């Protein structure tokens, strides 16, 4: 059986070539490849010797969930996805509260695939197959819908719930998943939108009007999903706000209108998930506070925690490679993949010294349960506050360790301030 490998090709905005022509150009170019590494990206510099290809193509990425090592090009089926990136940014939907006349944002609407989210999927690193599983889940859900599988016999709702502490990349993963689907499912859905709703904002005030506001918001969503050739990914951030609003109303802390607002949102989500072109993505920072009625609607529920040592190393390795590519850290030198260090049993050597020091920083960060968001900020802090003006890789990794120690000390000071006397 021939293995399949997805090839995502970013076509230049100014290119007027049709997708079939671009595919032929890329296919002819790849004939010269003996092997292909999944996860590898070819940029403009790699295409420099092919003027026609460079005229139409910005980037080529080999991305597949089935392969962890190189594949033989002649023994692999290449599945091409040709697309252009939308650069217009988000359109913010505004509403006016009838009782106060105050305007507020209810949702951000992104046309996908978006320049804003380009490369986000590749930047997210997890130990588990979280990314792969979510893609398979959604593709299977749409396959069932296409084949007319009776949802009364086999239940699926096209609802994803990601939960865990702040800063672990839940919202980023939802955005990246929507972007990925807009590329992978482009033949079925030539158009795609990501609609971001902040549940906390809907329930934070104006409870008396919340139900009406939710109804109006979903009227807008109905307009979007009315196009059967458009993929609508609805992201509801901080979905634990549903449970907070419900409990507050039951305890008498908030008016009963909040219960009606919660029920209105759940009802509207139920209607939305019946649409064959809609997907609901949700996040929660407080696992134990998620509304039970909502949890029951989610098909896949995954916890996203702080990076392990392995994931932290790959994140920091990517950061170091980026800084060397941009000339911030010089000269350029290899930062070895963890499997290479493991293969050498972490033996000390001159070429591996920087990588081994980076592994020590990653282990320390994982031991302190540093979030992915904070981990990605460390290279900036290292360069700004701890690195010498002329910085090679070993010096920069030393600065990274200093930045980590300073971050942990600052976090401890904040904890001390927040402890009551």
ABEGO torsion letter per residue (X at the ends): XBBBBBBBBBBBAABABBAAAAAAAAAAAAAABABBBBGBBBBAAAAAABAAAAAABABBBBBBAABABBBBAAABBBBBBBBBBBAAEBBBBBBBBAAAGBBBBABBBBBOBBAAABGAAAABBBABAAAAAAAAAAAAAAAAAAAGBBAAABBBAGBBBBBEBBGAGAAAAAAAAAAAAAAAAAAABABBBBBBBBAAAAAABGAAAAAAAAAAAAAAAAAAAABAABBBBBBBBGAAAAAAAAAAAAAGABBAAAAAAAAAAAAAAAAAAABAABBBBBBBABAAABBAAAAAABABBBBBBBBBAAAAAAAAAAAAAAAAAAGABOBBBBBBBAAAAAAAGGBBBAAAAAAAAAAAAAAAAAAAGBBAAAAAAAAAAAAAAABBABBBAAAAAAAAAAAAAAAAAAAAAAAAAABBX
